[in-house]
Amino acid sequence: MAFQILIVDDSETMREFIIRVIKLSGFDIGRCLQAADGRQALEVLRSSWVDIVLTDVNMPVMNGEELLECIAADQMLRTIPVLVVSTDATSHRVDRMMSLGAKGYVAKPFSPETLRHTMEQLLGVPQ
Amino acid sequence: MSSQVVEFLPEAAQRTLETMFFSVPDVVSASTRRPAGDLIAATLTFRGSHRGHFGLLVSEPLARTFAANFFGCDEDSEMASGHFTGVIAELANMICGAALTQFDSSAALDLAAPRTFRLAAAAASPDFTSGSHSACCLEFPEGSLLLYLSFSQK
């Protein structure tokens, strides 16, 4: 089963890298959608089927925390697992994002295997 | 404080380069000698529990190699040449974040967006060294990468 992914990051460079890493990891990727901030992400989520969201924290317009709050408040979206992918791996930030509804947290730098394993866990794919 | 973080900076840099850029340096040292030739510079500030700034200088050929490795393409490809300053910005962000997280994992951390610029061989170096600082140099066949991490007084 190929999964539809939404990558939310204000850096096009990082979005392209994450797509590359997911493909490299052997994860069963279907359509890969992209958004440059939380607001764009919500538009995509409300118009397209998405199995999992990978989001950065610091973004203009709407950051990762605000995106998580909007997803948690939306009955149609709250079941979609959100994985935070961030440079900030302090316990302060991880706890904050998990308390807002994130289901996983991957700190940069990360290996393809780490990203794949975490995504499969969140999607219930047998390991 | 800088004496504590000095050990984390090269470790964070090597882990970032190996994991996400598939690059391993030949030599790691505390040298602050400016890399030769044309350079790419990146700088960013951080605040929260700790305040300060991070800077890097990288030889342009090495920056192109990093970009090619990051995207898994040839150095001459459109992807590598069109995005290589963006790749160096990501490199700065990741090394700084990894070093600070390792230094104080319970801190509140807020990293600003990195700023990158080109430096011709004859141009003066930016002042990354103000305040207390840690520095390290990673050498590769294509050139070298010089890193600075400085803390401001609160």
Contacts between the chains, C-beta under 8 A, distances in Angstrom:
chain1	res1	chain2	res2	distance
A	10	B	113	8.0
A	11	B	86	6.6
A	11	B	89	7.4
A	11	B	90	6.4
A	12	B	83	7.6
A	12	B	86	7.1
A	13	B	70	7.8
A	13	B	83	5.2
A	13	B	86	3.7
A	13	B	87	5.7
A	13	B	89	7.3
A	13	B	90	5.6
A	14	B	90	5.7
A	16	B	71	6.6
A	16	B	79	7.5
A	16	B	83	7.4
A	17	B	20	7.4
A	17	B	70	5.9
A	17	B	71	6.9
A	17	B	90	7.4
A	20	B	71	6.3
A	20	B	72	5.7
A	24	B	72	7.3
A	58	B	110	7.6
A	58	B	111	6.8
A	58	B	113	7.5
A	86	B	97	7.8
A	87	B	93	5.3
A	87	B	94	5.5
A	87	B	96	7.6
A	87	B	97	3.1
A	87	B	98	7.1
A	87	B	101	8.0
A	87	B	111	6.4
A	88	B	97	5.7
A	88	B	101	6.9
A	88	B	109	5.1
A	88	B	111	6.7
A	89	B	97	7.2
A	89	B	98	7.6
A	89	B	101	4.4
A	89	B	105	7.2
A	90	B	100	7.9
A	90	B	101	5.5
A	90	B	104	7.4
A	90	B	105	5.7
A	90	B	106	6.5
A	90	B	107	5.3
A	90	B	108	6.9
A	90	B	109	5.1
A	91	B	105	5.7
A	91	B	106	5.2
A	92	B	106	6.4
A	92	B	107	6.6
A	92	B	108	4.8
A	92	B	109	7.3
A	93	B	108	7.6
A	93	B	109	6.6
A	107	B	98	7.8
A	107	B	101	7.2
A	108	B	16	7.7
A	108	B	20	7.1
A	108	B	93	7.9
A	108	B	94	4.9
A	108	B	97	6.8
A	108	B	98	7.4
A	109	B	15	6.0
A	109	B	16	4.4
A	109	B	19	4.0
A	109	B	20	4.5
A	109	B	94	5.5
A	109	B	98	6.5
A	110	B	19	6.7
A	110	B	20	7.5
A	111	B	19	5.5
